[in-house]
């Protein structure tokens, strides 16, 4: 009886793994939305963005204008890659670094809720970077396709 229950339990538990691509896709869309909207807000008032990067944020090692262009470009480009699952781990790594630099640069002014939000995004990006299955992604299709092509 106990062995039968254990087998039934593990059989059912492994069936949940079929939902992993749905979760992966949902995480990619959620995070892409967060960062893309941030990029859109930066380009809607570019003068304000330049002011924030020069006088409020303390981005280490970068010229403030360059940092503004770099962050905005990353927030508009990387989410598109992430949502599509094209170079998804690269996009997740880039957004993870961007998120980390944002926390470091704006730390004294961030509330506890803001820090927690960035921590939450960072953990979700780490999941996509390290253990993403990505079966609903362009990367998955390209990788499978590359295996069937003749070697050069």
C-alpha positions in Angstrom: 0.0 0.0 0.0 2.7 2.5 0.9 4.8 1.7 -2.1 1.8 2.1 -4.3 1.0 5.5 -2.8 4.6 6.7 -3.2 4.6 5.7 -6.9 1.3 7.4 -7.5 2.5 10.5 -5.7 5.8 10.8 -7.7 4.0 10.0 -11.0 1.5 12.9 -10.3 4.3 15.2 -9.2 6.3 14.6 -12.3 3.3 15.4 -14.5 3.5 19.0 -13.1 6.8 19.3 -15.0 4.8 19.6 -18.2 3.7 23.0 -17.0 7.3 24.3 -16.7 7.2 25.9 -20.2 4.0 27.8 -19.3 5.6 29.2 -16.2 8.8 30.0 -18.1 6.9 31.9 -20.8 4.8 33.7 -18.1 7.9 34.8 -16.3 9.5 36.0 -19.5 6.4 38.0 -20.4 6.0 39.5 -16.9 9.6 40.6 -16.6 9.7 41.9 -20.2 6.7 44.0 -19.5 8.2 45.5 -16.3 11.5 46.5 -18.0 10.1 47.6 -21.3 7.6 50.0 -19.6 10.5 51.4 -17.7 12.4 52.0 -20.9 9.3 53.7 -22.5 9.0 56.0 -19.5 12.6 57.1 -20.0 12.1 58.0 -23.6 8.8 59.8 -23.0 10.7 62.5 -21.1 14.3 62.4 -22.1 15.3 65.6 -20.4 14.0 64.2 -17.1 15.9 60.9 -17.7 19.2 62.8 -18.3 18.6 64.8 -15.2 18.0 61.7 -13.1 21.1 60.0 -14.4 23.3 63.1 -13.9 22.0 64.3 -10.5 20.0 61.5 -8.7 21.3 58.1 -9.7 24.9 57.3 -8.9 25.8 54.8 -11.7 29.4 53.6 -10.9 32.1 54.0 -13.5 30.0 55.4 -16.3 29.4 58.9 -17.7 25.8 59.8 -16.7 24.7 60.5 -20.3 26.2 57.2 -21.5 24.5 55.4 -18.6 21.1 56.9 -19.5 21.4 55.8 -23.2 22.7 52.4 -22.2 20.0 51.7 -19.6 17.3 52.9 -21.9 18.5 50.9 -24.8 18.8 47.8 -22.6 15.3 48.3 -21.2 13.8 48.6 -24.7 15.9 45.9 -26.4 16.5 43.1 -23.9 12.8 42.7 -23.0 11.9 42.0 -26.6 14.6 39.3 -26.8 13.4 37.9 -23.4 9.7 37.8 -24.4 10.5 36.0 -27.7 13.0 33.7 -26.1 15.7 34.7 -28.5 19.1 34.7 -26.8 16.9 34.5 -23.7 19.7 33.7 -21.2 21.7 36.7 -22.6 18.7 38.9 -22.1 18.0 37.6 -18.6 21.7 38.2 -17.7 21.6 41.7 -19.1 18.4 42.6 -17.3 19.8 41.0 -14.1 22.9 43.3 -14.3 20.8 46.3 -15.1 18.5 45.6 -12.1 21.6 45.2 -9.9 23.1 48.4 -11.1 19.8 50.2 -10.5 19.7 49.1 -6.9 23.3 50.1 -6.3 22.9 53.4 -8.1 19.7 54.4 -6.3 20.1 52.6 -3.1 19.9 55.5 -0.6 16.6 56.7 -2.0 15.0 53.3 -2.4 12.3 52.4 0.1 12.2 48.9 1.6 9.3 48.1 -0.8 11.5 49.2 -3.8 14.4 47.1 -2.6 12.1 44.1 -2.3 10.7 44.7 -5.7 14.1 44.7 -7.3 15.1 41.7 -5.3 12.0 39.9 -6.6 12.8 40.8 -10.2 16.4 39.7 -9.7 15.4 36.3 -8.3 13.0 35.8 -11.2 15.7 36.8 -13.7 18.1 34.4 -12.0 15.5 31.6 -12.5 15.3 32.3 -16.2 19.1 32.6 -16.4 20.0 29.4 -14.5 17.1 26.9 -14.9 14.9 28.1 -17.6 13.5 25.3 -19.8 12.3 27.7 -22.5 10.4 25.1 -24.6 8.2 27.9 -25.8 11.0 30.0 -27.2 12.9 30.8 -30.3 16.0 29.5 -28.6 14.5 26.1 -28.1 13.5 25.9 -31.8 16.9 27.1 -33.0 18.8 24.7 -30.8 16.7 21.7 -32.0 17.0 22.9 -35.6 20.8 23.3 -35.3 21.1 19.6 -34.1 19.5 18.3 -37.2 21.6 20.4 -39.6 24.8 18.8 -41.0 28.0 19.9 -39.3 30.3 22.2 -41.2 
